[in-house]
Amino acid sequence: MPLTDPHDGHLPLEGSSTAAPGAGGDLGAGAPEPARPDPDDLPDAVPTGPDAVPTGLDPVPATGAGAAGSDTDPPGDGAADTNAADTNAADTDAAEATPPEPEPVLPEPVRQRIVALTAAVLPGLPADEVPVPLRRVAKFAPNRRARLGGSVIAAQLTADPLFRQRVTARVLTDAGDLGAAVVEGTAPAAADPVEVAALAYLVRPRGWRELIDASGAAVRAEADSAVVAELVREAEQRATRAEHDRAVARVEADKLRDELARVREELGQLREENRQLQRGLRETQARERRATELLATERGRAARAAADSDAELRRARARLAEAEAAAGVAKASAKEARSVDDARLWLLLETIGQAAVGLRRELALDPVDKLPADFVADAFTDAPAAQGGPAARARDTDDPARLDQLLALPRAHLVVDGYNVTKRGFGEMSLEQQRKRLITGLGGIAAQTGDEVTVVFDGAERMHGLPPTPRGVRVLFSRKGETADELIRRLVRAEPPGRPVVVVSSDREVADGVRRHGAYPLGADSLLRRLARS
């Protein structure tokens, strides 16, 4: 599988350069191996003489602790170096004489391992040895370098043999004995085939394609083994599930047998109940026939009784017609008598009217605009102003004498804000006891004065536990959504102008509201003192 697949959806990093012409940016994609760079085009830091590192596809293998493919000749035996140089020169001439072979198709694990090895050694290269497209990748974090810069790394490995040789030298230094074995073209039996194939691709010794093919076969064998193991595991799981299902089915069969026995037993019971119900049905049908016969008999009796009733109704209607005729005659007689009485009453009223007109003419009285109650109300209204001072105002609102004066007015109406008075005078009691005490005291005032007394309590409905209402006392509860203050104002507005209405409440809003409608507001203390005195 190629190191970079132009169709796998991976895009090169921004600012990366493309591979050399003909390379296509792919490792192992089947493209011909790129041509060796001209020694004149190499950087000044790379020697170009006969002792320089070869710039072809095959790097110089490293022996011992020295790294192969470095920019300078590795230390060692001079003869060995000369032989290696001659060998590389011969390989170079042979490679130039033969056409380049296409890149092998790399397995995916091998391709990923090559990119990972290159990404690991990339930061350790000198800055001038790192290709321009990879300089930005070299600054990435280790865990992101291979993942984000894989496409650019693969393209540079394929297009730049010199860069691959430098990477190979670093990789072989870290690989140790395994790298030396791969340089010699052998692969240890215990070595990871993916690691061997990756090193073989970078080092490219003799037979490196066979090493990559062997690695691909090993990877495929491992994948096939994993598939076979998965199939075996699935088969074992299916067998286990089948055994479990068989056991469950056996248990369900036992349950169904028990259920069948129970159903058969219930069926026998139902058959016995059916026989009993049939007997009961026959008895019920016999009783129904007897009831039908009795019903027919009763219907005959009822028909005879209805005929008798109709006859009696006709006789009653005849008597009613006679009574209506007699009533008409009596009504006519009463009308004539009433006409006589009306004439006598008209004559009497006419006489009284003429006498009143003569008396008014004799006394020479002019028509008046005010009623006596208006004069009384004006007199009581002007009295505190004449006295003046805080003492007069206190007497006007809280003195029981002022309450007695107002109740002495003819046809006076006393309206009491119930809970306002009870909570001020005896709030330690329960609400039921407060209402009972107040209503009992107002009954005594009504009996003494003969005035109309109305007490108003807050409440959406009539409370239970009220004592019997005394004569002359009216108990009202405000409706749902209405307060006792609003009910008191409605009572005051309903009274005719001129009638003395006394409202007992210590609520300032209630006092101001009823005063605008002509009522006399007094404080709760005046009534409490009056009750205490009586």
C-alpha positions in Angstrom: 0.0 0.0 0.0 1.4 3.4 -0.8 2.6 5.6 2.0 0.3 8.4 0.7 -2.8 7.7 -1.2 -4.0 10.6 -3.2 -7.5 9.2 -3.0 -7.7 8.5 0.8 -8.9 12.0 1.7 -5.7 13.1 3.4 -4.5 16.5 2.2 -0.9 17.8 2.6 -0.3 20.5 5.1 -0.5 24.2 4.2 2.8 25.4 2.8 4.1 21.9 1.9 5.8 21.5 -1.5 5.0 18.8 -3.9 7.3 15.9 -4.7 9.8 15.8 -7.5 8.4 15.3 -11.0 7.5 11.7 -11.6 7.4 10.7 -7.9 3.7 11.7 -7.3 4.3 12.0 -3.5 3.6 8.3 -2.9 5.7 5.6 -1.2 5.2 2.3 -2.8 2.6 3.5 -5.2 4.2 1.8 -8.2 5.8 4.9 -9.6 9.3 4.7 -11.0 12.1 5.4 -8.5 13.2 9.0 -8.8 16.5 9.8 -10.5 19.5 10.6 -8.3 20.2 14.3 -7.8 23.1 15.9 -9.6 26.1 16.2 -7.3 26.4 19.8 -8.5 22.9 20.5 -7.1 23.6 19.2 -3.6 24.1 21.6 -0.7 27.6 22.7 0.2 27.4 20.8 3.5 27.1 17.5 1.6 30.4 16.2 0.1 30.4 15.2 -3.5 33.7 13.4 -3.9 34.3 9.7 -4.2 34.2 9.4 -0.4 30.8 11.1 0.0 27.7 9.4 1.1 25.9 7.9 -2.0 22.9 9.8 -3.0 21.2 6.9 -4.7 18.3 4.7 -3.4 20.6 2.4 -1.4 22.2 4.0 1.6 25.6 3.0 3.0 25.0 0.4 5.7 26.3 1.3 9.2 28.4 -1.2 11.2 29.0 -1.1 14.9 28.1 2.2 16.6 28.6 4.4 13.6 25.5 5.6 11.7 25.2 4.9 8.0 24.2 7.6 5.5 25.7 10.5 7.5 27.1 13.6 5.8 30.7 12.6 6.7 32.5 9.3 6.3 32.0 7.1 9.3 35.2 6.1 11.2 36.5 2.7 10.6 38.9 0.7 8.5 40.1 2.5 5.4 40.1 -0.6 3.3 36.6 -1.4 4.3 35.5 2.2 3.5 37.2 1.9 0.1 35.6 -1.4 -0.7 32.2 0.0 0.4 32.7 3.0 -1.8 33.7 0.8 -4.7 30.7 -1.4 -4.1 28.3 1.6 -3.9 29.9 3.0 -7.1 29.3 -0.2 -8.8 25.7 -0.3 -7.6 25.3 3.2 -8.7 26.5 2.5 -12.2 24.3 -0.6 -12.4 21.3 1.4 -11.2 22.0 4.1 -13.8 22.3 1.4 -16.5 19.0 -0.3 -15.6 15.7 1.5 -15.7 14.2 2.3 -12.2 11.7 -0.2 -10.8 8.3 1.0 -9.6 7.7 1.5 -5.9 6.3 -1.6 -4.2 2.8 -1.6 -2.7 3.2 -1.3 1.1 0.9 -2.8 3.6 -0.9 -0.2 5.7 0.9 -1.1 9.0 4.3 -0.8 7.2 3.4 2.6 5.7 2.3 3.9 9.1 5.5 2.6 10.7 7.7 4.3 8.1 5.9 7.6 8.7 6.2 7.2 12.5 10.0 6.4 12.3 10.6 9.5 10.1 8.4 11.7 12.3 10.4 10.5 15.4 13.8 11.4 14.0 12.7 14.6 12.2 13.4 17.0 15.1 16.9 15.6 15.5 18.0 16.6 12.0 19.9 19.8 11.5 17.7 22.6 10.2 19.5 22.8 6.9 19.0 19.0 6.3 15.3 19.2 6.8 13.4 19.9 3.6 11.4 23.1 3.5 8.0 21.4 3.4 8.9 19.4 6.6 10.3 22.3 8.6 6.9 23.3 9.9 6.0 19.6 10.5 9.2 19.2 12.6 7.7 21.8 15.1 4.6 19.8 15.7 4.0 17.9 19.0 5.3 14.3 18.9 1.7 12.9 19.1 0.6 15.1 16.2 3.6 15.0 13.9 2.9 11.6 12.2 -0.9 12.1 12.2 -1.0 15.6 10.7 2.2 15.6 8.6 2.1 12.0 7.4 1.3 13.0 3.8 4.1 15.5 3.5 6.6 13.1 5.2 5.6 10.3 2.7 6.0 12.6 -0.3 9.5 13.8 0.8 10.7 10.2 1.5 9.6 9.2 -2.1 10.9 12.4 -3.8 14.1 13.1 -1.9 16.5 10.1 -1.7 19.1 12.3 0.2 16.5 13.1 2.9 15.6 9.4 3.1 19.3 8.5 3.5 19.7 11.0 6.4 16.5 9.6 8.0 17.8 6.1 7.5 21.1 6.9 9.3 19.2 8.1 12.3 16.8 5.2 12.3 19.6 2.6 12.0 21.3 4.2 15.0 18.2 3.6 17.0 17.4 0.2 15.6 20.7 -1.4 16.8 21.2 -5.1 15.9 17.9 -5.3 14.0 19.0 -2.4 11.8 22.4 -4.1 11.1 20.6 -7.3 10.2 18.3 -5.5 7.7 21.4 -3.7 6.2 22.9 -7.1 5.5 19.6 -8.2 3.8 18.5 -10.7 6.5 15.6 -10.6 8.9 15.7 -12.3 12.3 12.9 -14.9 12.7 11.7 -13.3 16.0 11.7 -9.7 14.6 8.4 -7.8 14.0 7.7 -8.2 10.2 6.3 -4.7 10.1 9.5 -3.2 11.7 11.7 -5.2 9.3 9.7 -4.1 6.3 9.9 -0.4 7.4 13.6 -0.6 7.9 14.1 -2.4 4.6 12.1 0.3 2.8 14.3 3.0 4.3 17.7 1.2 4.0 16.9 -0.6 0.7 19.5 -3.4 0.9 19.7 -6.2 -1.6 16.4 -8.1 -1.6 14.5 -5.3 0.2 11.4 -5.9 -2.0 11.3 -9.5 -0.9 11.5 -8.4 2.8 8.5 -6.0 2.2 6.6 -8.8 0.4 7.3 -11.2 3.3 6.1 -8.5 5.8 2.9 -8.1 3.8 2.3 -11.8 3.8 2.9 -11.9 7.5 0.5 -9.0 8.1 -2.1 -10.7 6.0 -1.5 -13.9 7.8 -2.0 -12.1 11.1 -5.2 -10.5 9.8 -6.4 -13.9 8.5 -5.6 -15.4 11.9 -7.5 -12.6 13.7 -10.4 -13.2 11.3 -10.3 -16.9 12.0 -10.1 -16.3 15.7 -13.0 -14.0 15.5 -15.0 -16.5 13.6 -14.2 -19.2 16.1 -15.1 -16.9 18.9 -18.4 -16.0 17.2 -19.1 -19.7 16.6 -18.4 -20.4 20.3 -20.7 -17.6 21.3 -23.4 -18.9 18.9 -23.1 -22.3 20.4 -23.3 -20.9 23.9 -26.4 -18.9 23.0 -27.9 -22.0 21.4 -27.3 -24.0 24.5 -28.8 -21.2 26.6 -31.8 -21.0 24.3 -32.2 -24.7 24.5 -32.2 -24.6 28.3 -34.7 -21.6 28.2 -36.9 -23.5 25.8 -36.8 -26.6 28.1 -37.9 -24.4 31.0 -40.6 -22.7 29.0 -41.9 -26.2 27.9 -42.1 -27.2 31.6 -43.9 -24.0 32.3 -46.3 -24.6 29.4 -47.0 -28.1 30.6 -47.9 -26.8 34.1 -50.0 -24.1 32.5 -51.8 -26.7 30.4 -52.6 -28.8 33.5 -53.8 -25.7 35.3 -56.0 -24.7 32.3 -57.5 -28.2 32.1 -58.3 -28.0 35.8 -59.9 -24.6 35.3 -61.8 -25.9 32.3 -63.3 -28.6 34.5 -64.3 -26.1 37.1 -65.8 -23.9 34.4 -67.8 -26.8 33.0 -69.2 -27.5 36.5 -70.1 -23.8 37.0 -71.7 -23.8 33.5 -74.0 -26.7 34.6 -74.9 -24.9 37.8 -75.6 -21.7 35.8 -77.8 -23.6 33.4 -79.8 -25.0 36.3 -80.1 -21.5 37.8 -81.1 -20.2 34.3 -84.0 -22.7 34.1 -85.2 -21.7 37.6 -84.9 -18.0 36.7 -87.0 -18.6 33.5 -89.7 -20.4 35.5 -89.8 -17.5 38.0 -89.9 -15.0 35.1 -93.0 -16.8 33.6 -94.7 -16.7 36.9 -93.8 -13.0 37.3 -95.2 -12.4 33.8 -98.5 -13.9 34.7 -98.7 -11.8 37.9 -97.8 -8.7 35.9 -100.7 -9.4 33.4 -103.0 -9.7 36.4 -101.8 -6.5 37.9 -102.1 -4.7 34.6 -105.8 -5.7 34.4 -106.3 -4.3 37.9 -104.5 -1.1 37.0 -106.6 -0.7 33.8 -109.8 -1.0 35.9 -108.4 1.5 38.5 -107.5 3.9 35.7 -111.0 3.7 34.3 -112.4 4.4 37.7 -110.0 7.3 38.1 -111.0 8.8 34.7 -114.6 8.7 35.8 -113.8 10.4 39.1 -111.8 13.0 37.2 -114.7 13.9 35.0 -116.9 14.3 38.0 -114.3 16.5 39.7 -114.1 18.7 36.5 -117.8 19.1 36.5 -117.8 20.2 40.1 -114.9 22.6 39.4 -116.8 24.2 36.6 -119.7 24.7 38.9 -117.3 26.2 41.6 -115.8 28.6 39.0 -119.2 29.8 38.0 -120.0 30.5 41.6 -116.7 32.2 42.1 -117.4 34.5 39.1 -120.7 35.5 40.6 -119.0 36.2 44.0 -116.2 38.2 42.2 -118.7 40.4 40.5 -120.5 41.0 43.8 -117.2 41.8 45.5 -116.3 44.2 42.7 -119.5 46.1 43.2 -118.9 46.2 46.9 -115.3 47.4 46.4 -116.5 50.1 44.0 -118.7 51.4 46.8 -115.7 51.3 49.3 -113.5 53.1 46.7 -116.0 55.8 46.3 -116.2 56.3 50.1 -112.4 56.3 50.4 -112.0 58.8 47.5 -114.5 61.1 49.1 -112.6 60.9 52.4 -109.2 61.5 50.9 -110.6 64.4 48.8 -112.0 66.0 51.9 -108.6 65.5 53.7 -106.7 67.0 50.7 -109.0 70.0 50.5 -108.6 70.5 54.3 -104.8 70.2 54.0 -104.8 72.8 51.1 -106.9 75.1 53.2 -104.6 74.7 56.2 -101.4 75.3 54.0 -103.1 78.4 52.6 -104.1 79.6 56.1 -100.5 79.0 57.5 -98.9 80.4 54.4 -96.1 77.7 54.4 -93.5 77.7 51.6 -92.2 74.4 50.1 -89.1 73.0 51.9 -86.0 71.4 50.3 -84.8 69.4 53.3 -86.2 66.6 55.4 -86.1 66.5 59.2 -83.3 63.9 59.1 -81.2 66.3 57.1 -81.5 69.0 59.7 -80.6 66.5 62.4 -77.5 65.3 60.5 -76.5 68.9 59.9 -76.8 69.7 63.6 -74.6 66.8 64.6 -72.1 67.6 61.9 -71.8 71.2 63.0 -71.6 70.5 66.7 -67.9 69.3 66.9 -66.8 72.3 64.8 -68.3 74.7 67.3 -66.6 73.0 70.2 -63.2 72.6 68.5 -59.9 71.2 69.8 -58.5 67.6 70.0 -60.9 66.6 72.8 -63.9 67.3 70.6 -62.4 65.2 67.8 -61.7 62.3 70.2 -65.2 62.5 71.4 -66.5 62.5 67.9 -64.8 59.2 67.1 -64.1 57.2 70.2 -66.6 58.5 72.9 -69.5 56.2 73.5 -71.7 59.3 74.3 -71.3 60.4 70.6 -72.5 56.9 69.6 -75.5 57.2 71.9 -76.3 60.6 70.3 -76.2 59.2 66.8 -78.3 56.1 67.7 -80.9 58.4 69.3 -81.6 59.8 65.8 -84.9 58.5 64.3 -84.5 55.4 62.1 -80.8 55.3 62.6 -78.8 52.4 61.0 -75.7 51.0 62.8 -73.1 49.2 60.6 -70.2 47.4 62.4 -66.9 46.2 60.9 -67.0 42.9 62.8 -63.4 41.6 62.9 -62.0 45.2 63.1 -63.9 45.6 66.4 -63.3 42.0 67.9 -59.6 41.9 67.2 -59.2 45.3 68.8 -61.3 44.5 71.9 -60.9 40.7 72.6 -58.4 39.4 70.0 -57.1 36.7 72.4 -60.3 34.6 71.8 -61.0 32.4 68.9 -62.9 33.8 65.9 -66.0 31.9 66.8 -66.0 33.3 70.4 -65.2 36.8 69.0 -68.3 36.7 66.7 -70.5 35.3 69.4 -69.6 38.0 72.0 -69.9 40.8 69.5 -73.3 39.6 68.1 -74.7 39.1 71.6 -73.6 42.7 72.7 -75.1 44.2 69.5 -78.4 42.4 70.3 -78.6 44.3 73.6 -78.0 47.7 71.8 -80.7 46.9 69.2 -83.2 46.0 72.0 -82.4 49.2 73.9 -82.5 51.6 71.0 -84.8 49.9 68.5 -82.5 50.8 65.7 -81.4 48.6 62.8 -78.0 47.0 63.4 -75.9 45.3 60.7 -72.5 43.5 61.5 -70.2 42.6 58.6 -67.5 39.8 58.6 -65.0 38.8 56.0 -65.8 35.4 54.6 -66.6 33.7 51.2 -69.5 31.8 52.8 -71.5 31.7 56.1 -69.5 30.4 59.0 -70.7 27.4 61.0 -71.1 27.7 64.8 -72.8 31.1 64.9 -75.2 31.8 67.8 -78.9 32.5 67.1 -79.1 36.0 65.7 -80.8 38.4 68.1 -83.8 40.4 67.0 -82.9 43.5 65.1 -79.3 42.4 64.3 -78.4 41.4 60.7 -75.2 39.4 60.2 -73.5 39.5 56.8 -70.5 37.8 55.3 -68.6 39.2 52.3 -68.9 37.2 49.1 -65.9 35.4 47.5 -63.6 38.0 45.9 -65.1 40.9 48.1 -63.8 42.3 51.4 -65.9 43.4 54.3 -64.8 47.0 53.6 -66.4 46.9 50.2 -69.6 45.4 51.5 -69.8 48.2 54.2 -69.4 50.8 51.4 -72.2 49.2 49.4 -74.5 49.2 52.4 -73.9 52.9 53.0 -74.5 53.7 49.3 -77.8 51.8 49.3 -79.3 53.9 52.1 -81.5 56.8 51.0 -80.0 60.3 51.5 -80.8 61.8 54.8 -81.1 58.6 56.8 -78.6 58.6 59.7 -76.1 55.7 59.1 -73.4 55.1 61.7 -70.3 53.0 60.7 -68.0 51.6 63.4 -64.5 50.8 62.2 -61.0 51.9 63.0 -59.9 51.5 59.4 -59.0 54.9 58.0 -60.0 53.9 54.4 -63.4 52.7 55.5 -64.0 55.9 57.5 -63.0 58.2 54.6 -65.1 56.2 52.2 -68.3 56.2 54.1 -68.0 59.8 55.1 -68.1 60.8 51.4 -71.5 59.1 51.2 -73.0 60.9 54.2 -72.4 58.3 56.9 -71.1 58.9 60.4 -67.8 57.0 61.0 -66.8 56.1 64.6 -63.8 54.3 66.0 -64.0 50.7 67.4 -63.2 51.9 70.9 -66.6 53.9 71.1 -68.5 50.6 70.5 -66.3 48.6 72.8 -66.8 51.1 75.7 -70.5 51.1 75.0 -70.6 47.3 75.2 -68.5 47.3 78.3 -70.9 49.8 80.0 -74.0 47.8 79.1 
